């Protein structure tokens, strides 16, 4: 303890001396045209307004830009809380005297809180680091602006250099820490070991395409794309209130052998329905990424519709798994991504009710809050073992990462179901689950279970419940037979190294 009391003041004095020297050097710089710009930039970053505006612009674009925006906002929230709620109260420090910098550089409304650490630098570094994690190219574009914001706090005389350095370190570290709760998705498509023998079709000749005009966010026009890239293809438009898959099957019966492949432009639910039809008819599927999330297209490496057109023309495809669930004695319900019982079907139902009024993302957040508040546990048997669960998830293939945020699949032909559930027969199960999820300790929690199965028999004791497959709600039942069906579906995709 005595040693700490001896060297800590020495280090503090050395840091203060370096700060004063660097601040004087900055103040001595000649007046340039950059001075008003740095002053305006520093002001624009107040309350992270600059970064939130950039995030709003990035969020308009699907894929990496949107993920970068969301991760950036999350990192800013963490950095702001750490600096303003913890750092400044715990480490009070006087700001530099206004007389240290020329009058033309001074802010008209300088801050009066503790100087250490710099909240502006923390938010700038957090946003730039988070964006760079999702998109290195966007990160390189944002980084110089973030660095300029950090320096502007010294240039305008409201922070010492060490405030900026420490704030930037805090922001970058917290952005990097988001990986613990929100792992980075790899750029590579899922691996597939089994190529498929499919016809090569030029200009879409022999392709029957189902187009769902209501899918997606309006940034991709599948009708225009099909008319341009596949002028010889035949198109069926989905109409509200009609069984589009039945219409597609009727069209297949009418066209006969002239149809050699099915195409689909829609969300995951539409893709799954057409995939089931393609499988039963023994013809390959071409997926055009036209939904909002496009989970299967991203995993399969077919998010780029032009690459799908190249694969159809060259005749390259892969055989992938399909998941299936039989509810009571009804026909098998197929799914490409996930199936679930418990709280998730209710979440989807509420979200669909409220989307038209509030928009998809606000409706989804409100639905999640309501389900968490109102949900009741299910009394079930899982392959003969009695359990009470809040929610049960079954993935078509092994998902990553581990934990209750499955996001992508390293393989699409493993022939396994990824089964995850939250137990309700453990004291304080919901609270323990939330705490374990927040601290990244689900792998040690008794409330959370992960298993892999080829087959899962679920018997629900009590009222019938609904199953959700790929975001679509099915009929309720009491017995659910989940199964992994290996290499059932042939999907056009470009050959991957």
DRENBASE-566088 format. One record per residue (C-alpha): residue number from 1; residue in one letter; chain; y, z negated, x negated. Coordinates in steps of 0.02 Angstrom, whole numbers, always signed. Last residue first. Layout:
N
    n  res  chain   north      up    east
  NUM    a      A       Y       Z       X
...
END
This chain:
497
    n  res  chain   north      up    east
  497    x      A   -1115   +2640    +674
  496    x      A   -1083   +2671    +857
  495    x      A   -1140   +2826    +949
  494    x      A   -1021   +2859   +1093
  493    x      A   -1068   +2783   +1258
  492    x      A   -1157   +2843   +1414
  491    x      A   -1252   +2704   +1498
  490    x      A   -1439   +2709   +1537
  489    x      A   -1491   +2559   +1643
  488    x      A   -1658   +2468   +1646
  487    x      A   -1664   +2409   +1465
  486    x      A   -1734   +2235   +1506
  485    x      A   -1730   +2161   +1679
  484    x      A   -1672   +1979   +1669
  483    x      A   -1716   +1878   +1823
  482    x      A   -1635   +1759   +1946
  481    x      A   -1733   +1702   +2099
  480    x      A   -1618   +1612   +2220
  479    x      A   -1682   +1506   +2362
  478    x      A   -1570   +1423   +2491
  477    x      A   -1463   +1568   +2550
  476    x      A   -1286   +1630   +2578
  475    x      A   -1242   +1817   +2582
  474    x      A   -1153   +1887   +2431
  473    x      A    -979   +1863   +2356
  472    x      A    -919   +1990   +2228
  471    x      A    -846   +1934   +2060
  470    x      A    -985   +2011   +1956
  469    x      A   -1115   +1924   +2065
  468    x      A   -1063   +1775   +2171
  467    x      A   -1200   +1680   +2263
  466    x      A   -1172   +1594   +2428
  465    x      A   -1238   +1425   +2483
  464    x      A   -1360   +1370   +2619
  463    x      A   -1345   +1191   +2678
  462    x      A   -1462   +1061   +2602
  461    x      A   -1585   +1074   +2459
  460    x      A   -1551   +1227   +2352
  459    x      A   -1700   +1302   +2263
  458    x      A   -1663   +1396   +2102
  457    x      A   -1797   +1496   +2010
  456    x      A   -1742   +1558   +1840
  455    x      A   -1827   +1700   +1747
  454    x      A   -1809   +1768   +1571
  453    x      A   -1729   +1605   +1520
  452    x      A   -1596   +1543   +1398
  451    x      A   -1525   +1368   +1415
  450    x      A   -1356   +1280   +1409
  449    x      A   -1323   +1110   +1489
  448    x      A   -1162   +1011   +1513
  447    x      A   -1144    +834   +1581
  446    x      A   -1236    +752   +1437
  445    x      A   -1098    +807   +1319
  444    x      A   -1132    +841   +1134
  443    x      A   -1117   +1031   +1142
  442    x      A    -968   +1008   +1258
  441    x      A    -867    +928   +1117
  440    x      A    -719   +1048   +1105
  439    x      A    -595    +909   +1143
  438    x      A    -532    +984   +1306
  437    x      A    -708   +1035   +1361
  436    x      A    -776    +861   +1326
  435    x      A    -633    +780   +1423
  434    x      A    -658    +898   +1571
  433    x      A    -847    +869   +1573
  432    x      A    -828    +680   +1562
  431    x      A    -704    +680   +1707
  430    x      A    -819    +789   +1812
  429    x      A    -975    +687   +1770
  428    x      A    -904    +514   +1801
  427    x      A   -1084    +449   +1805
  426    x      A   -1214    +587   +1775
  425    x      A   -1300    +670   +1923
  424    x      A   -1165    +805   +1940
  423    x      A   -1227    +912   +1797
  422    x      A   -1125   +1062   +1741
  421    x      A   -1226   +1221   +1720
  420    x      A   -1263   +1360   +1597
  419    x      A   -1399   +1492   +1602
  418    x      A   -1391   +1644   +1485
  417    x      A   -1527   +1758   +1553
  416    x      A   -1632   +1853   +1428
  415    x      A   -1693   +2032   +1399
  414    x      A   -1596   +2051   +1237
  413    x      A   -1528   +2224   +1278
  412    x      A   -1339   +2203   +1291
  411    x      A   -1308   +2112   +1127
  410    x      A   -1160   +2014   +1052
  409    x      A   -1102   +1972   +1228
  408    x      A    -925   +1921   +1274
  407    x      A    -821   +1784   +1356
  406    x      A    -921   +1629   +1400
  405    x      A    -797   +1485   +1425
  404    x      A    -907   +1335   +1463
  403    x      A    -971   +1308   +1288
  402    x      A   -1057   +1427   +1168
  401    x      A    -952   +1578   +1127
  400    x      A   -1029   +1696   +1164
  399    x      A   -1147   +1759   +1299
  398    x      A   -1333   +1792   +1293
  397    x      A   -1383   +1926   +1417
  396    x      A   -1348   +1951   +1601
  395    x      A   -1264   +1783   +1624
  394    x      A   -1316   +1646   +1744
  393    x      A   -1188   +1512   +1789
  392    x      A   -1220   +1355   +1891
  391    x      A   -1083   +1244   +1962
  390    x      A   -1065   +1063   +2013
  389    x      A   -1247   +1018   +1985
  388    x      A   -1373    +892   +2051
  387    x      A   -1543    +914   +1974
  386    x      A   -1728    +921   +2019
  385    x      A   -1836   +1015   +1893
  384    x      A   -1952   +1146   +1973
  383    x      A   -1880   +1299   +1885
  382    x      A   -1708   +1230   +1927
  381    x      A   -1721   +1125   +2086
  380    x      A   -1555   +1096   +2172
  379    x      A   -1442    +966   +2256
  378    x      A   -1270   +1045   +2245
  377    x      A   -1116    +941   +2206
  376    x      A    -961    +949   +2316
  375    x      A    -802   +1044   +2274
  374    x      A    -636   +1000   +2356
  373    x      A    -518    +960   +2211
  372    x      A    -593   +1077   +2082
  371    x      A    -604   +1214   +2213
  370    x      A    -422   +1192   +2263
  369    x      A    -356   +1197   +2086
  368    x      A    -461   +1351   +2045
  367    x      A    -398   +1441   +2201
  366    x      A    -217   +1404   +2155
  365    x      A    -243   +1473   +1980
  364    x      A    -330   +1629   +2047
  363    x      A    -193   +1660   +2175
  362    x      A     -61   +1646   +2039
  361    x      A    -160   +1775   +1935
  360    x      A    -199   +1898   +2075
  359    x      A     -31   +1911   +2164
  358    x      A     +46   +1787   +2285
  357    x      A     +22   +1856   +2462
  356    x      A    -106   +1994   +2436
  355    x      A    -202   +1885   +2313
  354    x      A    -217   +1737   +2432
  353    x      A    -377   +1777   +2527
  352    x      A    -460   +1859   +2377
  351    x      A    -425   +1706   +2269
  350    x      A    -495   +1590   +2402
  349    x      A    -659   +1687   +2409
  348    x      A    -673   +1702   +2219
  347    x      A    -649   +1515   +2196
  346    x      A    -775   +1479   +2334
  345    x      A    -902   +1587   +2242
  344    x      A    -863   +1491   +2081
  343    x      A    -889   +1315   +2147
  342    x      A   -1077   +1317   +2161
  341    x      A   -1178   +1474   +2131
  340    x      A   -1155   +1603   +1995
  339    x      A   -1200   +1777   +1936
  338    x      A   -1134   +1862   +1781
  337    x      A   -1113   +2027   +1693
  336    x      A   -1205   +2182   +1753
  335    x      A   -1270   +2116   +1917
  334    x      A   -1403   +2173   +2039
  333    x      A   -1441   +2099   +2210
  332    x      A   -1627   +2112   +2244
  331    x      A   -1674   +2143   +2425
  330    x      A   -1674   +1993   +2543
  329    x      A   -1815   +1867   +2558
  328    x      A   -1717   +1711   +2505
  327    x      A   -1582   +1778   +2388
  326    x      A   -1656   +1888   +2252
  325    x      A   -1551   +1894   +2095
  324    x      A   -1551   +2032   +1965
  323    x      A   -1479   +2053   +1793
  322    x      A   -1477   +2224   +1714
  321    x      A   -1511   +2261   +1532
  320    x      A   -1449   +2407   +1429
  319    x      A   -1515   +2577   +1374
  318    x      A   -1393   +2674   +1266
  317    x      A   -1309   +2843   +1281
  316    x      A   -1263   +3002   +1187
  315    x      A   -1263   +3171   +1275
  314    x      A   -1124   +3254   +1176
  313    x      A   -1016   +3299   +1326
  312    x      A   -1052   +3133   +1412
  311    x      A   -1015   +3038   +1250
  310    x      A    -851   +3131   +1226
  309    x      A    -798   +3090   +1405
  308    x      A    -841   +2907   +1373
  307    x      A    -732   +2911   +1216
  306    x      A    -590   +2976   +1324
  305    x      A    -616   +2831   +1445
  304    x      A    -583   +2702   +1309
  303    x      A    -655   +2538   +1372
  302    x      A    -830   +2605   +1338
  301    x      A    -888   +2485   +1202
  300    x      A   -1023   +2406   +1308
  299    x      A    -943   +2233   +1301
  298    x      A    -772   +2301   +1348
  297    x      A    -841   +2409   +1489
  296    x      A    -941   +2262   +1556
  295    x      A    -793   +2145   +1563
  294    x      A    -673   +2270   +1640
  293    x      A    -537   +2141   +1678
  292    x      A    -422   +2231   +1799
  291    x      A    -529   +2381   +1841
  290    x      A    -517   +2563   +1787
  289    x      A    -629   +2572   +1633
  288    x      A    -724   +2733   +1670
  287    x      A    -911   +2702   +1662
  286    x      A   -1034   +2847   +1646
  285    x      A   -1207   +2806   +1716
  284    x      A   -1374   +2888   +1682
  283    x      A   -1501   +2945   +1813
  282    x      A   -1663   +2863   +1871
  281    x      A   -1619   +2854   +2055
  280    x      A   -1649   +2666   +2065
  279    x      A   -1551   +2639   +1903
  278    x      A   -1404   +2747   +1956
  277    x      A   -1394   +2652   +2121
  276    x      A   -1393   +2484   +2031
  275    x      A   -1259   +2548   +1912
  274    x      A   -1155   +2604   +2062
  273    x      A   -1154   +2426   +2131
  272    x      A   -1120   +2349   +1960
  271    x      A    -974   +2467   +1927
  270    x      A    -896   +2423   +2095
  269    x      A    -909   +2236   +2058
  268    x      A    -846   +2259   +1880
  267    x      A    -689   +2351   +1935
  266    x      A    -673   +2536   +1968
  265    x      A    -701   +2711   +1904
  264    x      A    -884   +2758   +1919
  263    x      A    -984   +2906   +1858
  262    x      A   -1159   +2957   +1907
  261    x      A   -1264   +3081   +1810
  260    x      A   -1375   +3234   +1838
  259    x      A   -1316   +3285   +2011
  258    x      A   -1373   +3465   +2040
  257    x      A   -1548   +3398   +2076
  256    x      A   -1505   +3351   +2255
  255    x      A   -1328   +3375   +2316
  254    x      A   -1360   +3310   +2492
  253    x      A   -1466   +3161   +2439
  252    x      A   -1339   +3115   +2305
  251    x      A   -1199   +3125   +2434
  250    x      A   -1295   +3008   +2547
  249    x      A   -1317   +2887   +2401
  248    x      A   -1130   +2893   +2366
  247    x      A   -1088   +2857   +2547
  246    x      A   -1211   +2711   +2544
  245    x      A   -1126   +2648   +2385
  244    x      A    -955   +2664   +2467
  243    x      A   -1003   +2558   +2616
  242    x      A    -841   +2583   +2711
  241    x      A    -707   +2455   +2759
  240    x      A    -579   +2517   +2635
  239    x      A    -615   +2693   +2571
  238    x      A    -692   +2733   +2402
  237    x      A    -658   +2912   +2349
  236    x      A    -808   +3023   +2305
  235    x      A    -777   +3150   +2168
  234    x      A    -877   +3299   +2105
  233    x      A    -859   +3344   +1921
  232    x      A    -814   +3520   +1860
  231    x      A    -636   +3473   +1810
  230    x      A    -699   +3326   +1706
  229    x      A    -559   +3287   +1583
  228    x      A    -407   +3336   +1688
  227    x      A    -468   +3311   +1867
  226    x      A    -559   +3153   +1814
  225    x      A    -404   +3082   +1729
  224    x      A    -293   +3120   +1878
  223    x      A    -412   +3032   +1996
  222    x      A    -435   +2887   +1874
  221    x      A    -249   +2846   +1863
  220    x      A    -234   +2708   +1732
  219    x      A     -86   +2587   +1721
  218    x      A     -95   +2545   +1907
  217    x      A    -160   +2368   +1887
  216    x      A    -344   +2398   +1914
  215    x      A    -445   +2445   +2066
  214    x      A    -377   +2505   +2233
  213    x      A    -410   +2689   +2199
  212    x      A    -599   +2659   +2184
  211    x      A    -667   +2822   +2115
  210    x      A    -852   +2864   +2131
  209    x      A    -896   +3008   +2017
  208    x      A   -1038   +3133   +2036
  207    x      A   -1070   +3216   +1868
  206    x      A   -1167   +3382   +1860
  205    x      A   -1030   +3475   +1764
  204    x      A    -911   +3344   +1698
  203    x      A    -821   +3468   +1585
  202    x      A    -981   +3486   +1481
  201    x      A   -1134   +3381   +1522
  200    x      A   -1257   +3327   +1386
  199    x      A   -1411   +3259   +1473
  198    x      A   -1480   +3085   +1435
  197    x      A   -1617   +3016   +1323
  196    x      A   -1567   +2835   +1296
  195    x      A   -1543   +2742   +1133
  194    x      A   -1623   +2569   +1118
  193    x      A   -1560   +2441    +993
  192    x      A   -1395   +2399   +1078
  191    x      A   -1259   +2299    +991
  190    x      A   -1109   +2239   +1089
  189    x      A    -946   +2326   +1047
  188    x      A    -850   +2271    +893
  187    x      A    -673   +2202    +904
  186    x      A    -731   +2021    +907
  185    x      A    -659   +1906   +1041
  184    x      A    -564   +1762    +968
  183    x      A    -617   +1591   +1029
  182    x      A    -510   +1501   +1159
  181    x      A    -541   +1314   +1149
  180    x      A    -570   +1299    +961
  179    x      A    -477   +1461    +928
  178    x      A    -318   +1378    +993
  177    x      A    -314   +1285    +827
  176    x      A    -242   +1438    +739
  175    x      A     -89   +1431    +852
  174    x      A     -76   +1244    +818
  173    x      A     -79   +1274    +630
  172    x      A     +50   +1413    +638
  171    x      A    +169   +1305    +740
  170    x      A    +149   +1150    +631
  169    x      A    +171   +1249    +471
  168    x      A    +326   +1334    +541
  167    x      A    +400   +1166    +587
  166    x      A    +363   +1099    +413
  165    x      A    +448   +1246    +329
  164    x      A    +596   +1244    +448
  163    x      A    +630   +1058    +430
  162    x      A    +606   +1076    +241
  161    x      A    +747   +1205    +238
  160    x      A    +870   +1083    +320
  159    x      A    +922   +1126    +496
  158    x      A   +1079   +1158    +599
  157    x      A   +1180   +1249    +465
  156    x      A   +1186   +1423    +541
  155    x      A   +1094   +1497    +392
  154    x      A    +966   +1357    +394
  153    x      A    +919   +1387    +576
  152    x      A    +932   +1575    +547
  151    x      A    +793   +1561    +417
  150    x      A    +665   +1516    +551
  149    x      A    +726   +1650    +671
  148    x      A    +719   +1779    +530
  147    x      A    +539   +1729    +491
  146    x      A    +492   +1752    +674
  145    x      A    +576   +1923    +677
  144    x      A    +482   +1972    +519
  143    x      A    +316   +1912    +595
  142    x      A    +329   +2006    +761
  141    x      A    +288   +2180    +698
  140    x      A    +151   +2120    +580
  139    x      A     +76   +2020    +723
  138    x      A     +76   +2174    +833
  137    x      A     -28   +2266    +703
  136    x      A    -142   +2115    +674
  135    x      A    -182   +2107    +861
  134    x      A    -265   +1953    +936
  133    x      A    -240   +1836    +788
  132    x      A     -73   +1917    +749
  131    x      A      -6   +1871    +920
  130    x      A     -57   +1690    +894
  129    x      A     +21   +1683    +721
  128    x      A    +185   +1761    +780
  127    x      A    +196   +1646    +931
  126    x      A    +158   +1487    +835
  125    x      A    +273   +1534    +691
  124    x      A    +419   +1564    +809
  123    x      A    +382   +1408    +912
  122    x      A    +374   +1298    +757
  121    x      A    +528   +1377    +678
  120    x      A    +631   +1347    +835
  119    x      A    +565   +1170    +851
  118    x      A    +623   +1129    +677
  117    x      A    +543    +966    +619
  116    x      A    +644    +862    +584
  115    x      A    +828    +883    +631
  114    x      A    +824    +749    +764
  113    x      A    +919    +796    +922
  112    x      A   +1102    +848    +928
  111    x      A   +1089   +1037    +940
  110    x      A   +1241   +1144    +897
  109    x      A   +1340   +1221   +1042
  108    x      A   +1457   +1353    +968
  107    x      A   +1339   +1383    +824
  106    x      A   +1417   +1388    +651
  105    x      A   +1413   +1546    +546
  104    x      A   +1598   +1591    +561
  103    x      A   +1646   +1414    +509
  102    x      A   +1566   +1426    +337
  101    x      A   +1418   +1310    +307
  100    x      A   +1412   +1133    +234
   99    x      A   +1557   +1076    +346
   98    x      A   +1438   +1061    +494
   97    x      A   +1347    +916    +411
   96    x      A   +1160    +947    +398
   95    x      A   +1055    +867    +536
   94    x      A   +1011    +685    +525
   93    x      A    +827    +641    +530
   92    x      A    +715    +550    +653
   91    x      A    +529    +563    +610
   90    x      A    +427    +490    +753
   89    x      A    +543    +545    +894
   88    x      A    +564    +720    +821
   87    x      A    +382    +752    +780
   86    x      A    +296    +687    +937
   85    x      A    +374    +747   +1100
   84    x      A    +487    +883   +1032
   83    x      A    +383    +950    +888
   82    x      A    +207    +932    +959
   81    x      A    +255    +980   +1137
   80    x      A    +348   +1135   +1078
   79    x      A    +203   +1187    +966
   78    x      A     +74   +1167   +1104
   77    x      A    +176   +1265   +1231
   76    x      A    +215   +1399   +1101
   75    x      A     +29   +1418   +1062
   74    x      A     -12   +1442   +1247
   73    x      A    +126   +1573   +1262
   72    x      A     +60   +1665   +1109
   71    x      A    -120   +1660   +1172
   70    x      A     -64   +1739   +1336
   69    x      A     +43   +1872   +1252
   68    x      A     -90   +1915   +1124
   67    x      A    -220   +1933   +1262
   66    x      A    -103   +2053   +1351
   65    x      A     -72   +2154   +1194
   64    x      A    -259   +2154   +1149
   63    x      A    -318   +2230   +1313
   62    x      A    -204   +2281   +1453
   61    x      A     -19   +2319   +1432
   60    x      A    +110   +2233   +1544
   59    x      A     +74   +2068   +1455
   58    x      A    +160   +2131   +1297
   57    x      A    +330   +2145   +1383
   56    x      A    +314   +1972   +1460
   55    x      A    +264   +1902   +1291
   54    x      A    +420   +1976   +1211
   53    x      A    +527   +1893   +1344
   52    x      A    +435   +1727   +1318
   51    x      A    +466   +1743   +1133
   50    x      A    +654   +1765   +1150
   49    x      A    +670   +1629   +1281
   48    x      A    +581   +1504   +1167
   47    x      A    +695   +1364   +1234
   46    x      A    +830   +1433   +1120
   45    x      A    +766   +1587   +1026
   44    x      A    +913   +1693   +1083
   43    x      A   +1033   +1569   +1001
   42    x      A    +952   +1589    +829
   41    x      A    +951   +1778    +851
   40    x      A   +1136   +1780    +898
   39    x      A   +1182   +1680    +741
   38    x      A   +1069   +1788    +633
   37    x      A   +1151   +1945    +703
   36    x      A   +1328   +1878    +683
   35    x      A   +1292   +1841    +498
   34    x      A   +1200   +2004    +458
   33    x      A   +1362   +2103    +442
   32    x      A   +1397   +2006    +282
   31    x      A   +1496   +1856    +219
   30    x      A   +1446   +1809     +44
   29    x      A   +1304   +1685     +13
   28    x      A   +1370   +1515     -39
   27    x      A   +1305   +1429    +118
   26    x      A   +1127   +1483     +75
   25    x      A   +1141   +1416    -102
   24    x      A   +1214   +1253     -36
   23    x      A   +1069   +1235     +88
   22    x      A    +944   +1269     -52
   21    x      A   +1019   +1133    -162
   20    x      A   +1033   +1009     -19
   19    x      A    +853   +1038     +33
   18    x      A    +790   +1024    -147
   17    x      A    +878    +857    -166
   16    x      A    +813    +794      +1
   15    x      A    +636    +843     -47
   14    x      A    +653    +751    -214
   13    x      A    +722    +596    -128
   12    x      A    +580    +596      -3
   11    x      A    +451    +615    -142
   10    x      A    +525    +467    -234
    9    x      A    +534    +364     -75
    8    x      A    +348    +397     -45
    7    x      A    +297    +357    -224
    6    x      A    +331    +169    -228
    5    x      A    +292    +115     -50
    4    x      A    +132    +215     -61
    3    x      A     +83    +127    -222
    2    x      A    +117     -43    -144
    1    x      A      +0      +0      +0
END
